[in-house]
Structures are given as C-alpha cells and as structure tokens.
Amino acid sequence: RLGPARLLAFWVFTSIAAALFHFLAHSGDVVPVIGASGAISGMMGAASRFGFRMERRDGRPAFAGRMLTIFEALRSRAVLVFLAVWMVVNVVTGRGFLAPGVTNPIAWEAHIGGFLAGFFCLAPFVGGVADPWPEPPAQSGSSHADVERPD
C-alpha cells in the first residue's frame, strides 16, 4: 500500500516516535534503548487502521479495502478489541507482572509510543496512493456473491 520509500519513511518515523516516547518516560535513565519493537508496534498500530476486514475473493490479500478514519477505527469492535488486548498485554509484560523481581524487562513505553504513532499518524504516509485492490464494479442486478472466483 505504501510502497518501499513511504514504508521506510513510516518505519523511521515510528522508530523515532517510539524512542521519544520512551525518553519522555525515562529522561533521567542512562540505559540505552535498542531494538526494532517500537517500529514493529507502529506497524501494528497502522494495520489496525484497516479494521481487520478480511477479503479473500478475486485473489485479493487477506486485508483489503480502504484505510479507516480514526473515528471509524475507534467505532469498530474488531479494532477496539485489538487495541485493548494489545495495550493490556504490553503493559502487563512491560511492567514485569509476569516476571516477579525483574524491573522493566522491556521498553514497553517505546511499544506504546510506536503503536500510537502508527495508529494516529498513518494517513500522511498513505497520501494519495490508490487502493491497489479496488472493489470490483457492481453489475446491475447482481451482488458480490454472484461474482465468479478465479481458480
């Protein structure tokens, strides 16, 4: 959807956002943050903007269709469940609830920062890119169920 250049720019953007979010939470720490998990979290936030709509007809990939607006995404049950589960898992594992005696085993704040950047800031990177898998034109008197599937 983004193409290689925009995807790379988005990856860098979410990486920086993740690092900044972690820095704001731990500005006095001298421990470095190393890893790509903040950017990967950004990709997950961006993916959730497509609402997890499954599309398998006409040889399309599983996630097809247009990007949801933030308002539409926040009204989608699938997106809200994903957001809630993702946030809870990251906070629980990041705060060390699953590893007693270990403090800050992962930079969970970077995960949150990357995810938020990916979710809220995707649109400028998508820009005017046309949907590579547009809906087939509706034929008069037929529904999508009538469209033949390629073998």
Accessible surface in RSA format (square Angstrom, percent):
REM  Atomic radii and reference values for relative SASA: ProtOr
REM  Chains: A
REM  Algorithm: Lee & Richards
REM  Probe-radius: 1.40
REM  Slices: 20
REM RES _ NUM      All-atoms   Total-Side   Main-Chain    Non-polar    All polar
REM                ABS   REL    ABS   REL    ABS   REL    ABS   REL    ABS   REL
RES ARG A   1    79.61  33.4  40.09  20.4  39.53  94.1  29.10  39.8  50.51  30.6
RES LEU A   2    25.52  14.2  15.96  11.4   9.56  24.0  16.76  11.8   8.76  23.6
RES GLY A   3    37.22  45.9   0.00   N/A  37.22  45.9  31.07  85.3   6.14  13.8
RES PRO A   4   121.18  88.3 109.70 100.0  11.48  41.7 116.50  96.2   4.69  29.1
RES ALA A   5    80.13  73.7  66.40 102.5  13.73  31.2  73.94 104.1   6.19  16.4
RES ARG A   6    93.21  39.1  91.01  46.4   2.21   5.3  25.33  34.6  67.88  41.1
RES LEU A   7    85.28  47.5  85.28  61.0   0.00   0.0  85.28  59.9   0.00   0.0
RES LEU A   8   116.24  64.7 112.95  80.8   3.29   8.3 115.77  81.3   0.47   1.3
RES ALA A   9    48.06  44.2  37.82  58.4  10.24  23.3  45.00  63.4   3.06   8.1
RES PHE A  10     0.96   0.5   0.96   0.6   0.00   0.0   0.96   0.6   0.00   0.0
RES TRP A  11    86.19  34.6  86.19  41.7   0.00   0.0  65.25  34.8  20.95  34.0
RES VAL A  12    70.83  46.6  69.87  63.3   0.97   2.3  70.83  61.5   0.00   0.0
RES PHE A  13    72.05  36.0  68.68  42.5   3.36   8.7  71.73  43.5   0.32   0.9
RES THR A  14     0.00   0.0   0.00   0.0   0.00   0.0   0.00   0.0   0.00   0.0
RES SER A  15    40.11  33.9  33.06  44.1   7.05  16.2  30.05  64.0  10.06  14.1
RES ILE A  16    95.49  54.3  93.16  69.4   2.32   5.6  95.49  68.8   0.00   0.0
RES ALA A  17    22.07  20.3  14.78  22.8   7.29  16.6  19.23  27.1   2.83   7.5
RES ALA A  18     3.85   3.5   3.85   5.9   0.00   0.0   3.85   5.4   0.00   0.0
RES ALA A  19    51.96  47.8  46.13  71.2   5.83  13.3  47.95  67.5   4.01  10.6
RES LEU A  20   101.71  56.6 101.52  72.6   0.19   0.5 101.71  71.4   0.00   0.0
RES PHE A  21    78.20  39.1  75.50  46.8   2.70   7.0  76.38  46.3   1.82   5.2
RES HIS A  22    22.72  12.4  22.72  15.8   0.00   0.0   9.75  10.0  12.97  15.1
RES PHE A  23   115.11  57.6 112.13  69.5   2.98   7.8 114.99  69.7   0.12   0.4
RES LEU A  24   137.16  76.4 112.21  80.3  24.95  62.7 112.99  79.4  24.16  65.0
RES ALA A  25    57.02  52.4  19.85  30.6  37.17  84.6  31.08  43.8  25.94  68.7
RES HIS A  26    37.41  20.4  29.27  20.3   8.15  20.8  23.39  24.1  14.03  16.3
RES SER A  27    73.31  61.9  51.75  69.1  21.56  49.7  18.18  38.7  55.13  77.2
RES GLY A  28    72.40  89.3   0.00   N/A  72.40  89.3  42.32 116.1  30.08  67.4
RES ASP A  29    79.52  55.7  55.34  55.1  24.18  57.2  10.77  25.4  68.74  68.6
RES VAL A  30   143.89  94.7 114.77 103.9  29.13  70.2 122.57 106.5  21.32  57.8
RES VAL A  31   111.85  73.6  99.97  90.5  11.88  28.6 101.43  88.1  10.42  28.3
RES PRO A  32    98.11  71.5  75.41  68.7  22.69  82.5  86.35  71.3  11.76  73.1
RES VAL A  33    66.82  44.0  34.97  31.7  31.85  76.8  38.05  33.1  28.76  78.0
RES ILE A  34   157.13  89.4 122.63  91.4  34.50  83.2 125.65  90.5  31.48  85.4
RES GLY A  35    67.65  83.4   0.00   N/A  67.65  83.4  31.46  86.3  36.18  81.0
RES ALA A  36    48.82  44.9  37.50  57.9  11.33  25.8  42.19  59.4   6.63  17.6
RES SER A  37    50.94  43.0  47.70  63.7   3.24   7.5  31.44  67.0  19.50  27.3
RES GLY A  38     6.37   7.9   0.00   N/A   6.37   7.9   2.58   7.1   3.79   8.5
RES ALA A  39     1.52   1.4   0.30   0.5   1.22   2.8   0.30   0.4   1.22   3.2
RES ILE A  40    88.22  50.2  88.18  65.7   0.04   0.1  88.22  63.5   0.00   0.0
RES SER A  41     6.65   5.6   6.65   8.9   0.00   0.0   0.00   0.0   6.65   9.3
RES GLY A  42     0.00   0.0   0.00   N/A   0.00   0.0   0.00   0.0   0.00   0.0
RES MET A  43    43.03  22.3  38.60  25.5   4.44  10.6  30.72  26.1  12.32  16.3
RES MET A  44    70.36  36.4  67.66  44.8   2.70   6.4  54.89  46.7  15.47  20.5
RES GLY A  45     0.00   0.0   0.00   N/A   0.00   0.0   0.00   0.0   0.00   0.0
RES ALA A  46     9.42   8.7   9.42  14.5   0.00   0.0   9.42  13.3   0.00   0.0
RES ALA A  47    46.77  43.0  37.41  57.7   9.36  21.3  43.54  61.3   3.24   8.6
RES SER A  48     0.00   0.0   0.00   0.0   0.00   0.0   0.00   0.0   0.00   0.0
RES ARG A  49     7.31   3.1   7.31   3.7   0.00   0.0   0.00   0.0   7.31   4.4
RES PHE A  50    24.37  12.2  23.74  14.7   0.64   1.7  23.74  14.4   0.64   1.8
RES GLY A  51     7.27   9.0   0.00   N/A   7.27   9.0   1.06   2.9   6.22  13.9
RES PHE A  52    54.83  27.4  42.88  26.6  11.95  31.1  42.94  26.0  11.88  34.0
RES ARG A  53    83.80  35.2  77.18  39.3   6.61  15.7  69.85  95.5  13.95   8.5
RES MET A  54   104.24  54.0  74.19  49.1  30.05  71.6  67.71  57.6  36.54  48.4
RES GLU A  55    28.58  16.4  27.10  20.5   1.48   3.5   4.79   9.3  23.79  19.4
RES ARG A  56   151.22  63.5 134.35  68.5  16.88  40.2  57.04  78.0  94.18  57.1
RES ARG A  57    48.92  20.5  47.18  24.1   1.74   4.1  21.48  29.4  27.44  16.6
RES ASP A  58    49.92  35.0  27.30  27.2  22.62  53.5  19.06  44.9  30.87  30.8
RES GLY A  59    69.82  86.1   0.00   N/A  69.82  86.1  36.60 100.4  33.22  74.4
RES ARG A  60    25.09  10.5  11.70   6.0  13.40  31.9   4.76   6.5  20.33  12.3
RES PRO A  61    52.70  38.4  39.90  36.4  12.80  46.5  52.37  43.2   0.32   2.0
RES ALA A  62    34.83  32.0  26.41  40.8   8.42  19.2  26.79  37.7   8.05  21.3
RES PHE A  63    93.92  47.0  87.08  53.9   6.84  17.8  87.34  53.0   6.58  18.8
RES ALA A  64     5.00   4.6   0.97   1.5   4.04   9.2   1.51   2.1   3.49   9.2
RES GLY A  65    12.07  14.9   0.00   N/A  12.07  14.9  12.05  33.1   0.01   0.0
RES ARG A  66   129.73  54.5 123.43  62.9   6.30  15.0  70.13  95.8  59.60  36.1
RES MET A  67    41.39  21.4  28.35  18.8  13.04  31.0  28.35  24.1  13.04  17.3
RES LEU A  68    16.99   9.5  16.94  12.1   0.04   0.1  16.99  11.9   0.00   0.0
RES THR A  69    71.42  50.8  68.11  69.0   3.32   7.9  69.01  92.7   2.41   3.6
RES ILE A  70    59.28  33.7  56.43  42.0   2.84   6.9  56.43  40.6   2.84   7.7
RES PHE A  71   136.06  68.1 130.64  80.9   5.41  14.1 133.57  81.0   2.49   7.1
RES GLU A  72    57.40  33.0  51.42  38.9   5.98  14.2  26.14  50.6  31.26  25.5
RES ALA A  73     0.00   0.0   0.00   0.0   0.00   0.0   0.00   0.0   0.00   0.0
RES LEU A  74    73.46  40.9  63.39  45.3  10.07  25.3  63.39  44.5  10.07  27.1
RES ARG A  75   169.85  71.3 137.91  70.3  31.94  76.0  35.87  49.0 133.97  81.2
RES SER A  76    27.94  23.6  18.84  25.1   9.10  21.0  19.79  42.1   8.15  11.4
RES ARG A  77   198.36  83.3 189.42  96.6   8.94  21.3  70.28  96.1 128.08  77.6
RES ALA A  78    51.20  47.1  36.77  56.8  14.43  32.8  45.00  63.4   6.21  16.4
RES VAL A  79     0.00   0.0   0.00   0.0   0.00   0.0   0.00   0.0   0.00   0.0
RES LEU A  80    80.08  44.6  76.16  54.5   3.92   9.9  76.67  53.8   3.41   9.2
RES VAL A  81    87.67  57.7  83.57  75.7   4.10   9.9  87.64  76.2   0.02   0.1
RES PHE A  82    50.42  25.2  46.05  28.5   4.37  11.4  50.17  30.4   0.24   0.7
RES LEU A  83    26.09  14.5  25.97  18.6   0.12   0.3  26.09  18.3   0.00   0.0
RES ALA A  84    56.45  51.9  47.04  72.6   9.41  21.4  56.09  79.0   0.37   1.0
RES VAL A  85    84.93  55.9  81.74  74.0   3.19   7.7  84.93  73.8   0.00   0.0
RES TRP A  86    19.86   8.0  15.56   7.5   4.30  10.1  14.35   7.7   5.50   8.9
RES MET A  87    49.62  25.7  49.45  32.7   0.17   0.4  42.22  35.9   7.40   9.8
RES VAL A  88    91.36  60.1  87.74  79.4   3.62   8.7  91.36  79.4   0.00   0.0
RES VAL A  89    77.59  51.1  74.97  67.9   2.62   6.3  77.59  67.4   0.00   0.0
RES ASN A  90    15.25  10.5  15.03  14.5   0.22   0.5   0.54   1.3  14.71  14.2
RES VAL A  91    53.54  35.2  53.54  48.5   0.00   0.0  53.54  46.5   0.00   0.0
RES VAL A  92    47.92  31.5  47.92  43.4   0.00   0.0  47.92  41.6   0.00   0.0
RES THR A  93    44.13  31.4  38.78  39.3   5.35  12.7  35.13  47.2   8.99  13.6
RES GLY A  94     0.00   0.0   0.00   N/A   0.00   0.0   0.00   0.0   0.00   0.0
RES ARG A  95   123.85  52.0 103.64  52.8  20.22  48.1   8.91  12.2 114.94  69.7
RES GLY A  96     7.82   9.6   0.00   N/A   7.82   9.6   1.78   4.9   6.04  13.5
RES PHE A  97   134.11  67.1 109.56  67.9  24.55  63.9 114.71  69.5  19.40  55.5
RES LEU A  98   130.60  72.7 100.69  72.0  29.91  75.2 104.15  73.1  26.45  71.2
RES ALA A  99    37.29  34.3  32.01  49.4   5.29  12.0  37.03  52.1   0.27   0.7
RES PRO A 100   120.97  88.2  93.01  84.8  27.96 101.6 100.96  83.4  20.01 124.4
RES GLY A 101    86.01 106.1   0.00   N/A  86.01 106.1  42.81 117.5  43.20  96.8
RES VAL A 102    75.96  50.0  65.72  59.5  10.24  24.7  68.99  59.9   6.97  18.9
RES THR A 103   122.66  87.2 103.15 104.6  19.51  46.5  74.81 100.5  47.85  72.3
RES ASN A 104    77.25  53.3  57.63  55.7  19.62  47.2  19.59  47.1  57.66  55.7
RES PRO A 105    59.06  43.0  24.25  22.1  34.81 126.5  31.80  26.3  27.26 169.4
RES ILE A 106    70.04  39.9  61.57  45.9   8.47  20.4  69.03  49.7   1.02   2.8
RES ALA A 107    29.17  26.8  18.25  28.2  10.92  24.8  21.84  30.8   7.33  19.4
RES TRP A 108    41.33  16.6  41.33  20.0   0.00   0.0  41.33  22.0   0.00   0.0
RES GLU A 109    14.08   8.1  14.03  10.6   0.05   0.1   6.78  13.1   7.30   6.0
RES ALA A 110     5.06   4.7   5.06   7.8   0.00   0.0   5.06   7.1   0.00   0.0
RES HIS A 111    23.15  12.7  23.15  16.1   0.00   0.0  18.12  18.7   5.03   5.8
RES ILE A 112    17.68  10.1  17.68  13.2   0.00   0.0  17.68  12.7   0.00   0.0
RES GLY A 113     3.92   4.8   0.00   N/A   3.92   4.8   1.60   4.4   2.32   5.2
RES GLY A 114     0.00   0.0   0.00   N/A   0.00   0.0   0.00   0.0   0.00   0.0
RES PHE A 115     1.02   0.5   1.02   0.6   0.00   0.0   1.02   0.6   0.00   0.0
RES LEU A 116    60.31  33.6  59.34  42.5   0.97   2.4  59.72  41.9   0.60   1.6
RES ALA A 117    10.06   9.3   4.53   7.0   5.53  12.6   9.29  13.1   0.77   2.0
RES GLY A 118     0.00   0.0   0.00   N/A   0.00   0.0   0.00   0.0   0.00   0.0
RES PHE A 119     3.89   1.9   3.89   2.4   0.00   0.0   3.89   2.4   0.00   0.0
RES PHE A 120    96.86  48.5  80.61  49.9  16.25  42.3  80.61  48.9  16.25  46.5
RES CYS A 121    42.69  32.3  40.52  45.2   2.17   5.1   6.97  17.7  35.72  38.5
RES LEU A 122     3.56   2.0   3.56   2.5   0.00   0.0   3.56   2.5   0.00   0.0
RES ALA A 123    46.89  43.1  41.17  63.5   5.71  13.0  41.59  58.6   5.30  14.0
RES PRO A 124   105.45  76.9  73.03  66.6  32.42 117.9  84.99  70.2  20.47 127.2
RES PHE A 125    38.24  19.1  35.97  22.3   2.27   5.9  38.24  23.2   0.00   0.0
RES VAL A 126    21.88  14.4  21.88  19.8   0.00   0.0  21.88  19.0   0.00   0.0
RES GLY A 127    45.29  55.9   0.00   N/A  45.29  55.9  24.73  67.9  20.56  46.0
RES GLY A 128    80.44  99.2   0.00   N/A  80.44  99.2  44.90 123.2  35.54  79.6
RES VAL A 129    60.71  39.9  37.56  34.0  23.15  55.8  44.27  38.5  16.44  44.6
RES ALA A 130    81.02  74.5  63.46  97.9  17.56  40.0  72.62 102.3   8.40  22.3
RES ASP A 131    46.01  32.2  27.66  27.5  18.35  43.4  24.23  57.0  21.79  21.7
RES PRO A 132    66.79  48.7  35.25  32.1  31.54 114.6  46.93  38.7  19.86 123.4
RES TRP A 133    85.27  34.2  81.37  39.4   3.90   9.2  64.37  34.3  20.90  33.9
RES PRO A 134    85.63  62.4  78.59  71.6   7.04  25.6  80.46  66.4   5.17  32.1
RES GLU A 135    96.91  55.6  79.07  59.8  17.84  42.5  58.23 112.6  38.68  31.6
RES PRO A 136    31.75  23.1  21.94  20.0   9.81  35.6  27.16  22.4   4.59  28.5
RES PRO A 137   119.99  87.5 102.45  93.4  17.54  63.8 113.47  93.7   6.53  40.6
RES ALA A 138    94.01  86.4  58.16  89.8  35.85  81.5  63.38  89.2  30.63  81.1
RES GLN A 139   122.61  68.6 112.10  81.9  10.51  25.0  35.66  75.9  86.96  66.0
RES SER A 140   120.20 101.6  82.98 110.7  37.21  85.7  59.49 126.7  60.71  85.0
RES GLY A 141    92.42 114.0   0.00   N/A  92.42 114.0  46.84 128.5  45.58 102.1
RES SER A 142    39.04  33.0  16.03  21.4  23.00  53.0  17.57  37.4  21.47  30.1
RES SER A 143    63.91  54.0  52.93  70.6  10.97  25.3  53.43 113.8  10.47  14.7
RES HIS A 144    83.48  45.6  72.85  50.6  10.63  27.2  48.43  49.9  35.05  40.8
RES ALA A 145    96.34  88.6  55.49  85.6  40.85  92.9  67.78  95.5  28.55  75.6
RES ASP A 146    90.82  63.6  64.05  63.8  26.77  63.3  24.13  56.8  66.69  66.5
RES VAL A 147    47.34  31.1  32.91  29.8  14.43  34.8  38.91  33.8   8.43  22.9
RES GLU A 148   157.68  90.5 139.23 105.3  18.44  43.9  57.71 111.6  99.97  81.6
RES ARG A 149   158.19  66.4 139.36  71.0  18.84  44.9  59.77  81.7  98.43  59.7
RES PRO A 150    92.25  67.2  62.26  56.8  29.99 109.0  73.40  60.6  18.85 117.2
RES ASP A 151   191.81 134.4 117.54 117.0  74.27 175.6  69.37 163.3 122.44 122.1
END  Absolute sums over single chains surface
CHAIN  1 A     9454.7       7399.3       2055.4       6658.7       2796.1
END  Absolute sums over all chains
TOTAL          9454.7       7399.3       2055.4       6658.7       2796.1
